[in-house]
Amino acid sequence: MSKFALSRRHILRGSLGTFATATVGLPLLEAMLNRNGTALADGSPLPKQFITYFIGNGFRLERLEPTTTGDNFALSEELAPLVDVEEYLKIATGLQNWCRTQVTHHEGMTAWSGYSMTELSGLYSKSGGPTIDQVIADHIEATSTPKPLLRSIQVGVSRRWSVMDSGTTMFAVSHRGPNEALYPEFNPQKVWQTLFSEFQDKPDDSALRLSVIDAVREDAKKLQGRLGKIDKERIEAHLDGLRELEERINTEPPSCEAPDQPTETNDPNTSVEPLTSVNNAMADLICAAMACDVTRVASVFFLGGAAEANYAEIGQTTAHHNNTHDGGAQEEVHQGVVYSMQRLADLCTRMKATVDVTGQNLLDTGVILAGSDCSVGLTHTVSRQPYILIGKARDTLKGKYHYQAVPRMTEDEGSYNAAGNTSDCLLTVLKAFNPAATSVGDMEPHGLQGWYGTNNPPNQGVSGSDKILPDLTGTAFEG
């Protein structure tokens, strides 16, 4: 016997009189899903959300990398701000970025695309190909019914950009291709206008709401006759819940009502950047947009490439970039990294508290990929370039886990040996959205011609087209 399939957009209808019709949306039912519950009945994938979060100029690796691997690792000093979302936290360490040319910072930006830079001339370069967020956005656009209103949104927090670099690579974490950088918007009010300006205030219909359940009850009975026991109970519970709301006269406002326009403008003329306020405003807007399915892909340029900003909110007056290159200021670097991780945590906790159109929180349904333009700012190295992932993407990614390509470095060793390929991590994330994906970018393992100084060169890794990180993936990618 074939399974009764129901559209995700199915609504109950009934008459409120001569000139009015009542409609009631339904919760996500088993009948709206395929037999495995892994997609909608029409084959469209369940909504998943993806965010990239960029923090400029690296970390203190010996204070970032956990001391143990697997699913029971203890949070390091620089991961400690993420304790409230620990069950969603994954970190990949010890990976090699195989960009063909080393400059400063530019090669680290390739960790977001898997493509070596193009049109390189001194400190000028362009992205060699689309970044991972845009590859995922393309897949969502091609496979989703209905599609999100916007394929992606790009936001920035610190307005302090690198004064030494040129081209496009360093000034955006999102690129459609070499000649299409997607620059971030730094004003939360303008981001609100992009996301929500078309939302219109609805007329007061509280009087009509009182009789909506009565109007659609007959349609609900007809539908229940075609559903299984569990779905019947879900619809009845759904209608009972609405009845309770009606008895209180007014139902709650729609979950996709536009949020108020933020008051924060991220004034470019201020001497002390309001990084926390701007980051929180952007996080609220992104979560609201994803809850409403306005967009499923976003990027946050928190602190730009090379990190020319200072962390004035924690009392630092020297640019973070300068601190990273001062051997005597490495404690200040660590404090800056911890502060930036707190801002990442602010986004994560908002996602955990926000449910999407299917009723699950955004860390269960989506994933954040966080990282930088190098692993260690002091040396500009892209060896052991780490990725931090928060979220399960509907159980296609594990919960808490630490994957490490080669044993952890220590401060005394000062070793940056690495293995594998940063593109392996990008491919793992892409497969959470597109199980058929087989490659990311164009990087193959190459020697780095003395980049490691007196250190031994890393083990030869494998290309992203040949390998994924199996320990990061969930039990199934069928999606």
ZILINGI-V75706 format. One record per residue. N is the residue number from 1. RES is the residue in one letter. SS is DSSP state (@ for helix, = for strand, . for the rest). PHI is phi in degrees with one decimal (* if undefined). Layout:
BEGIN
n,res,ss,phi
N,RES,SS,PHI
N,RES,SS,PHI
END
This chain:
BEGIN
n,res,ss,phi
1,M,.,*
2,S,.,-72.7
3,K,.,-77.7
4,F,.,-69.3
5,A,.,-107.7
6,L,.,-127.8
7,S,.,-68.8
8,R,.,-60.0
9,R,.,-94.4
10,H,.,-63.2
11,I,=,-130.9
12,L,=,-85.8
13,R,=,-125.5
14,G,=,-165.1
15,S,=,-93.3
16,L,.,-103.9
17,G,.,136.2
18,T,.,-63.7
19,F,.,-118.2
20,A,.,-138.4
21,T,=,-126.8
22,A,=,-94.3
23,T,=,-135.1
24,V,=,-132.9
25,G,=,-73.5
26,L,.,-109.2
27,P,.,-70.3
28,L,.,-69.7
29,L,.,-106.7
30,E,@,-59.8
31,A,@,-67.0
32,M,@,-87.8
33,L,=,-109.4
34,N,.,-74.4
35,R,.,-61.8
36,N,.,-89.0
37,G,.,70.9
38,T,.,-102.8
39,A,=,-157.2
40,L,=,-70.0
41,A,.,-60.1
42,D,.,-83.1
43,G,.,95.1
44,S,.,-67.0
45,P,=,-70.7
46,L,.,-63.1
47,P,.,-60.3
48,K,.,-127.5
49,Q,=,-119.0
50,F,=,-137.0
51,I,=,-132.8
52,T,=,-100.3
53,Y,=,-130.3
54,F,=,-107.4
55,I,=,-124.8
56,G,.,-72.1
57,N,.,72.5
58,G,=,77.4
59,F,.,-136.6
60,R,.,-100.0
61,L,@,-53.6
62,E,@,-68.3
63,R,@,-111.2
64,L,@,-101.9
65,E,.,-69.3
66,P,.,-62.9
67,T,.,-83.0
68,T,.,-128.2
69,T,.,-111.8
70,G,=,86.8
71,D,.,-95.0
72,N,.,-127.2
73,F,.,-73.9
74,A,.,-86.9
75,L,.,-64.2
76,S,.,-79.0
77,E,.,-59.7
78,E,.,-85.7
79,L,.,-99.3
80,A,@,-56.1
81,P,@,-60.4
82,L,@,-93.0
83,V,@,-60.1
84,D,@,-72.8
85,V,@,-122.4
86,E,@,-57.5
87,E,@,-67.7
88,Y,@,-104.4
89,L,=,-87.1
90,K,=,-127.2
91,I,=,-138.6
92,A,=,-112.0
93,T,=,-128.5
94,G,.,76.5
95,L,=,-88.8
96,Q,=,-101.5
97,N,.,-86.1
98,W,.,-98.3
99,C,.,-53.7
100,R,.,-70.3
101,T,.,-129.6
102,Q,.,-106.5
103,V,.,-118.2
104,T,.,-149.6
105,H,.,71.9
106,H,@,-56.3
107,E,@,-64.3
108,G,@,-68.4
109,M,@,-65.9
110,T,@,-70.2
111,A,@,-65.9
112,W,@,-96.7
113,S,.,-129.4
114,G,.,82.6
115,Y,.,-110.2
116,S,.,-64.6
117,M,.,-62.0
118,T,=,-126.6
119,E,=,52.8
120,L,=,-74.1
121,S,=,-151.8
122,G,.,63.1
123,L,.,-99.2
124,Y,=,-111.3
125,S,=,-162.8
126,K,=,-124.8
127,S,.,-61.9
128,G,.,-78.5
129,G,.,-177.6
130,P,.,-67.6
131,T,.,-79.8
132,I,@,-59.9
133,D,@,-64.3
134,Q,@,-76.4
135,V,@,-64.5
136,I,@,-66.3
137,A,@,-61.1
138,D,@,-60.7
139,H,@,-66.3
140,I,@,-60.9
141,E,@,-62.9
142,A,@,-79.5
143,T,@,-117.8
144,S,.,-95.3
145,T,.,-137.1
146,P,.,-77.0
147,K,.,-80.2
148,P,.,-60.6
149,L,.,-65.4
150,L,.,-121.3
151,R,.,-70.5
152,S,.,-169.6
153,I,=,-135.2
154,Q,=,-121.5
155,V,=,-127.7
156,G,=,-129.1
157,V,.,-114.7
158,S,.,-79.4
159,R,.,-88.8
160,R,.,-81.9
161,W,.,-103.7
162,S,.,-63.3
163,V,.,-94.3
164,M,.,-96.5
165,D,.,-99.3
166,S,=,-146.4
167,G,=,90.7
168,T,.,-117.3
169,T,@,-53.7
170,M,@,-83.1
171,F,@,-114.3
172,A,.,-155.4
173,V,.,-98.2
174,S,.,-123.4
175,H,=,-140.4
176,R,=,-78.7
177,G,=,175.7
178,P,.,-56.4
179,N,.,-112.4
180,E,=,-141.6
181,A,=,-75.5
182,L,.,-105.0
183,Y,.,-71.0
184,P,.,-75.5
185,E,=,-99.2
186,F,.,-99.0
187,N,.,-98.9
188,P,@,-57.3
189,Q,@,-65.7
190,K,@,-70.6
191,V,@,-63.8
192,W,@,-57.5
193,Q,@,-62.6
194,T,@,-63.9
195,L,@,-82.9
196,F,@,-128.1
197,S,.,-63.8
198,E,.,-85.6
199,F,.,-71.5
200,Q,.,-109.6
201,D,.,-61.7
202,K,.,-93.0
203,P,.,-66.4
204,D,.,-68.3
205,D,.,-123.1
206,S,@,-61.2
207,A,@,-65.8
208,L,@,-71.1
209,R,@,-61.9
210,L,.,-60.8
211,S,.,-113.5
212,V,@,-63.3
213,I,@,-64.5
214,D,@,-59.6
215,A,@,-68.8
216,V,@,-99.7
217,R,@,-58.1
218,E,@,-64.3
219,D,@,-63.7
220,A,@,-64.7
221,K,@,-62.2
222,K,@,-62.2
223,L,@,-66.4
224,Q,@,-61.5
225,G,.,-66.3
226,R,.,-106.8
227,L,.,-105.5
228,G,.,-76.0
229,K,@,-60.1
230,I,@,-63.9
231,D,@,-66.6
232,K,@,-59.8
233,E,@,-66.1
234,R,@,-66.5
235,I,@,-65.1
236,E,@,-62.3
237,A,@,-64.9
238,H,@,-63.3
239,L,@,-68.2
240,D,@,-62.8
241,G,@,-63.8
242,L,@,-67.3
243,R,@,-61.2
244,E,@,-61.0
245,L,@,-66.1
246,E,@,-62.2
247,E,@,-66.2
248,R,.,-92.9
249,I,.,77.7
250,N,.,-116.4
251,T,.,-77.3
252,E,.,-66.1
253,P,.,-64.3
254,P,.,-57.1
255,S,.,-63.6
256,C,.,-106.3
257,E,.,-70.9
258,A,.,-62.5
259,P,.,-70.2
260,D,.,-63.7
261,Q,.,-64.3
262,P,.,-66.3
263,T,.,-85.0
264,E,.,-70.8
265,T,.,-115.2
266,N,.,55.5
267,D,.,-53.1
268,P,.,-70.6
269,N,.,-95.4
270,T,.,-76.1
271,S,.,-82.9
272,V,.,-115.1
273,E,.,-65.4
274,P,.,-82.5
275,L,@,-60.6
276,T,@,-65.0
277,S,@,-63.1
278,V,@,-67.0
279,N,@,-58.6
280,N,@,-68.2
281,A,@,-63.3
282,M,@,-64.7
283,A,@,-62.2
284,D,@,-61.5
285,L,@,-67.1
286,I,@,-63.5
287,C,@,-64.0
288,A,@,-63.4
289,A,@,-65.2
290,M,@,-75.0
291,A,@,-63.4
292,C,.,-90.0
293,D,.,58.8
294,V,.,-67.7
295,T,.,-149.6
296,R,.,-119.1
297,V,=,-132.1
298,A,=,-145.7
299,S,=,-131.7
300,V,=,-120.8
301,F,=,-94.3
302,F,=,-68.9
303,L,=,-129.3
304,G,.,-60.9
305,G,.,-54.2
306,A,.,75.7
307,A,.,57.3
308,E,.,-80.0
309,A,.,-77.1
310,N,.,-111.7
311,Y,.,-95.6
312,A,@,-63.2
313,E,@,-66.4
314,I,@,-112.8
315,G,.,86.7
316,Q,.,-89.4
317,T,.,-105.3
318,T,.,-92.7
319,A,.,-57.0
320,H,@,-57.0
321,H,@,-56.7
322,N,@,-66.5
323,N,@,-61.4
324,T,@,-63.0
325,H,.,-96.4
326,D,.,-110.8
327,G,@,-57.7
328,G,@,-88.2
329,A,@,-115.7
330,Q,@,-69.8
331,E,@,-67.5
332,E,@,-64.9
333,V,@,-60.4
334,H,@,-59.2
335,Q,@,-61.1
336,G,@,-65.5
337,V,@,-64.2
338,V,@,-61.0
339,Y,@,-61.4
340,S,@,-66.1
341,M,@,-67.1
342,Q,@,-64.6
343,R,@,-71.3
344,L,@,-60.8
345,A,@,-62.7
346,D,@,-59.8
347,L,@,-65.0
348,C,@,-61.3
349,T,@,-67.8
350,R,@,-67.7
351,M,@,-65.3
352,K,@,-64.5
353,A,.,-89.3
354,T,.,-113.4
355,V,=,-103.0
356,D,.,-92.7
357,V,.,-65.2
358,T,.,-98.0
359,G,.,87.8
360,Q,.,-108.5
361,N,=,-74.1
362,L,@,-70.8
363,L,@,-82.8
364,D,@,-74.3
365,T,@,-94.9
366,G,=,-132.1
367,V,=,-154.4
368,I,=,-105.0
369,L,=,-112.6
370,A,=,-113.5
371,G,=,-178.3
372,S,.,-144.1
373,D,.,-102.2
374,C,.,-168.7
375,S,.,-91.7
376,V,=,-133.4
377,G,.,-65.5
378,L,.,-59.4
379,T,.,-115.2
380,H,.,64.6
381,T,=,-65.6
382,V,.,-110.9
383,S,=,-82.4
384,R,.,61.5
385,Q,.,-70.0
386,P,.,-89.3
387,Y,=,-122.9
388,I,=,-115.4
389,L,=,-121.3
390,I,=,-129.9
391,G,.,131.0
392,K,.,-111.4
393,A,.,46.7
394,R,.,55.5
395,D,.,66.3
396,T,.,-84.7
397,L,=,-121.0
398,K,.,-62.3
399,G,.,-78.4
400,K,.,-74.8
401,Y,=,-166.7
402,H,=,-119.5
403,Y,=,-99.3
404,Q,=,-133.1
405,A,.,-73.1
406,V,.,-137.5
407,P,.,-53.2
408,R,.,-60.5
409,M,.,-80.1
410,T,.,-124.0
411,E,.,-63.8
412,D,.,-67.6
413,E,.,-69.9
414,G,.,58.9
415,S,.,-100.5
416,Y,.,-116.5
417,N,.,-59.6
418,A,.,-147.8
419,A,=,-150.4
420,G,.,67.2
421,N,.,-156.0
422,T,@,-57.2
423,S,@,-65.8
424,D,@,-60.1
425,C,@,-68.7
426,L,@,-59.1
427,L,@,-66.6
428,T,@,-58.6
429,V,@,-65.9
430,L,@,-60.3
431,K,@,-66.7
432,A,@,-66.2
433,F,@,-103.5
434,N,.,-132.3
435,P,.,-58.9
436,A,.,-83.3
437,A,.,-63.2
438,T,.,-122.9
439,S,.,-157.4
440,V,.,-139.8
441,G,.,70.2
442,D,.,-130.7
443,M,.,-80.7
444,E,.,-115.5
445,P,.,-65.3
446,H,.,-134.7
447,G,.,-67.9
448,L,.,-108.9
449,Q,.,45.1
450,G,.,81.1
451,W,.,-58.1
452,Y,.,-88.2
453,G,.,60.7
454,T,.,-86.0
455,N,.,-71.3
456,N,.,-69.7
457,P,.,-65.8
458,P,.,-71.7
459,N,.,-61.9
460,Q,.,-67.1
461,G,.,-85.4
462,V,.,-124.7
463,S,.,-74.4
464,G,.,-61.2
465,S,.,-77.1
466,D,.,-108.5
467,K,.,-152.1
468,I,.,-118.6
469,L,.,-87.7
470,P,@,-62.2
471,D,@,-75.9
472,L,@,-93.1
473,T,=,-80.6
474,G,.,-81.1
475,T,.,-75.5
476,A,.,-153.8
477,F,.,-114.8
478,E,.,-69.1
479,G,.,66.5
END
